[in-house]
Amino acid sequence: MNKKHLSLALAAALGAGLSTSAFAYGVGNFFGPVPKPIQQAMSGLSIGAGQFHQNYAEQAPSGSGAPNPLDTQTGNITAFHLGLSGMGSHFGFDVAYNAGAGNTTYNGYLQSVNSSTGQVTLTPLSSSTHSFSADGHVTVRGGFSPIKDFAVIPNVFYGLHGWHRALQGTGGYTENYYNRYYGVGLTLAGAVPQPGIPLVLQVKYKAGHTSGAYMQSSISNDTAYLGSKPWTQYGVEVDYTPLSYLTVYLSYMHTKFQYGQSQVIQTSIGSAVEPNSTTKQNVTLLGVKYRF
C-alpha cells in the first residue's frame, strides 16, 4: 500500500470510529432537543407525600458566654407536595407547593431573670414542638441534549418560605419565620437507553440567597429582621413512566439556609436579639405525575 492509499485508509478508519463511538450523536446536535422520555418525566400535575426531617439550630452571639447552640428543633414530620410542571424540547417550567406538618423535639433553655439583681438563669428544657413549614416556588427551565438519552437543564427560580413553630409546655410560645429565596440551578437527567425500560434519573442542584427574612413572636411586639444569607439545595429523583400519561417518582431533596442575627427587639422578659441560625431540611417523597 502506497502512502496515498495508507492516508485514505487511516482517514476512513478514523471517520468510522468517530461515527460509531463518542461522536455518534453528532457534534452539530450538541444543543439538540431534550429526549422525549425526559420531557415526560419532567411534566405533569404532580402529587406526593413522604417524610420531612427538620434540623434547626440557633447559635449564641459571639462573646455572649451563652450555651451554643442556644436551642435546636429536630424531628420527622409528614411531607406533602403539589405541583404543575412542563418540559418541552428546549424550555419548561415548574410551579410547586411543598409543606411539612407534625411534632418535633425542642432542646434548649428556659430563661428567667431575677427582678432584684438582674441575674439571668438558664434551665435546660426539652419539650414537644408543633411545626408547620411551607414553600411555594416558580422555576423557569432551559434544556438541551449534548448526547443521546441525556439532557442538561439549567434553571432560575424564585420562592417563598414560611415556618410556624409552637413550643409547648412551660414557657411555651410561638414564632413565625418568613423569607423569599431566589437563585439558579442545574439538573442533569438521563434516560435508560434500552427500549422498554421507561426510567429516568435526575440529579439536581440549586444555589441562591434568602431575602426579606423576618421573624414575629407571640412574646414580642417587634419584628426581628434577619438579613440575606446563602440558600442551597441538592437531591435526586427517579422517574418510572409505565404509561404515556403517568409517571411514578421517588425523590430526595436536602435544603440548607441561614438566618442572620436581628436588631435588638423588646420581649416580655426584656431586650433580646434573634440569633444566627441554620435550617436543614431533608425531604423524601413518593408520588405520581399525571399528564392530560
TAPE-V632791 format. One record per backbone hydrogen bond with DSSP energy under -0.5 kcal/mol. CO is the residue of the C=O (numbers start at 1). NH is the residue of the N-H. If there is no record, write none. Layout:
co=CO nh=NH
co=CO nh=NH
This chain:
co=2 nh=6
co=3 nh=7
co=4 nh=8
co=5 nh=9
co=6 nh=10
co=7 nh=11
co=8 nh=12
co=9 nh=13
co=10 nh=14
co=11 nh=15
co=12 nh=16
co=13 nh=17
co=14 nh=18
co=15 nh=19
co=16 nh=20
co=17 nh=20
co=17 nh=21
co=18 nh=23
co=21 nh=24
co=23 nh=26
co=26 nh=29
co=27 nh=30
co=29 nh=32
co=32 nh=145
co=35 nh=38
co=35 nh=39
co=36 nh=40
co=37 nh=41
co=38 nh=42
co=40 nh=43
co=44 nh=46
co=44 nh=85
co=45 nh=290
co=46 nh=83
co=47 nh=288
co=48 nh=81
co=49 nh=286
co=50 nh=79
co=51 nh=53
co=51 nh=284
co=52 nh=54
co=52 nh=77
co=53 nh=282
co=54 nh=75
co=55 nh=280
co=56 nh=73
co=57 nh=278
co=58 nh=69
co=58 nh=70
co=58 nh=71
co=61 nh=64
co=71 nh=58
co=72 nh=107
co=73 nh=56
co=74 nh=105
co=75 nh=54
co=77 nh=52
co=78 nh=101
co=79 nh=50
co=80 nh=99
co=81 nh=48
co=82 nh=97
co=83 nh=46
co=84 nh=95
co=85 nh=44
co=86 nh=93
co=89 nh=34
co=90 nh=143
co=91 nh=88
co=92 nh=141
co=93 nh=86
co=94 nh=139
co=95 nh=84
co=96 nh=137
co=97 nh=82
co=98 nh=135
co=99 nh=80
co=100 nh=133
co=101 nh=78
co=102 nh=131
co=104 nh=106
co=104 nh=129
co=105 nh=74
co=106 nh=127
co=107 nh=72
co=108 nh=125
co=109 nh=111
co=110 nh=123
co=112 nh=121
co=113 nh=115
co=114 nh=118
co=119 nh=114
co=121 nh=112
co=121 nh=123
co=123 nh=110
co=125 nh=108
co=127 nh=106
co=128 nh=168
co=129 nh=104
co=130 nh=166
co=131 nh=102
co=132 nh=164
co=133 nh=100
co=134 nh=162
co=135 nh=98
co=136 nh=160
co=137 nh=96
co=138 nh=158
co=139 nh=94
co=140 nh=156
co=141 nh=92
co=144 nh=146
co=144 nh=152
co=145 nh=32
co=147 nh=150
co=149 nh=191
co=151 nh=153
co=151 nh=189
co=152 nh=144
co=153 nh=187
co=154 nh=142
co=155 nh=185
co=156 nh=140
co=157 nh=183
co=158 nh=138
co=159 nh=181
co=160 nh=136
co=161 nh=179
co=162 nh=134
co=163 nh=165
co=163 nh=177
co=164 nh=132
co=165 nh=167
co=165 nh=175
co=166 nh=130
co=169 nh=172
co=173 nh=167
co=174 nh=218
co=175 nh=165
co=176 nh=216
co=177 nh=163
co=178 nh=214
co=179 nh=161
co=180 nh=211
co=181 nh=159
co=182 nh=209
co=183 nh=157
co=184 nh=207
co=185 nh=155
co=186 nh=205
co=187 nh=153
co=187 nh=189
co=188 nh=203
co=189 nh=151
co=190 nh=201
co=194 nh=197
co=196 nh=198
co=197 nh=199
co=198 nh=241
co=199 nh=192
co=200 nh=239
co=201 nh=190
co=202 nh=237
co=203 nh=188
co=204 nh=235
co=205 nh=186
co=206 nh=233
co=207 nh=184
co=208 nh=231
co=209 nh=182
co=211 nh=180
co=213 nh=226
co=213 nh=227
co=214 nh=178
co=215 nh=224
co=216 nh=176
co=217 nh=220
co=219 nh=268
co=222 nh=217
co=222 nh=224
co=223 nh=225
co=224 nh=215
co=226 nh=260
co=229 nh=210
co=230 nh=258
co=231 nh=208
co=232 nh=256
co=233 nh=206
co=234 nh=254
co=235 nh=204
co=236 nh=252
co=237 nh=202
co=238 nh=250
co=239 nh=200
co=240 nh=242
co=240 nh=248
co=243 nh=246
co=245 nh=291
co=246 nh=243
co=247 nh=289
co=248 nh=240
co=249 nh=287
co=250 nh=238
co=251 nh=285
co=252 nh=236
co=253 nh=283
co=254 nh=234
co=255 nh=281
co=256 nh=232
co=257 nh=279
co=259 nh=277
co=263 nh=274
co=265 nh=272
co=266 nh=221
co=266 nh=222
co=267 nh=270
co=270 nh=267
co=272 nh=265
co=273 nh=275
co=274 nh=262
co=276 nh=59
co=277 nh=259
co=278 nh=57
co=279 nh=257
co=280 nh=55
co=281 nh=255
co=281 nh=283
co=282 nh=53
co=283 nh=253
co=284 nh=51
co=285 nh=251
co=286 nh=49
co=287 nh=249
co=288 nh=47
co=289 nh=247
co=290 nh=45
co=290 nh=292
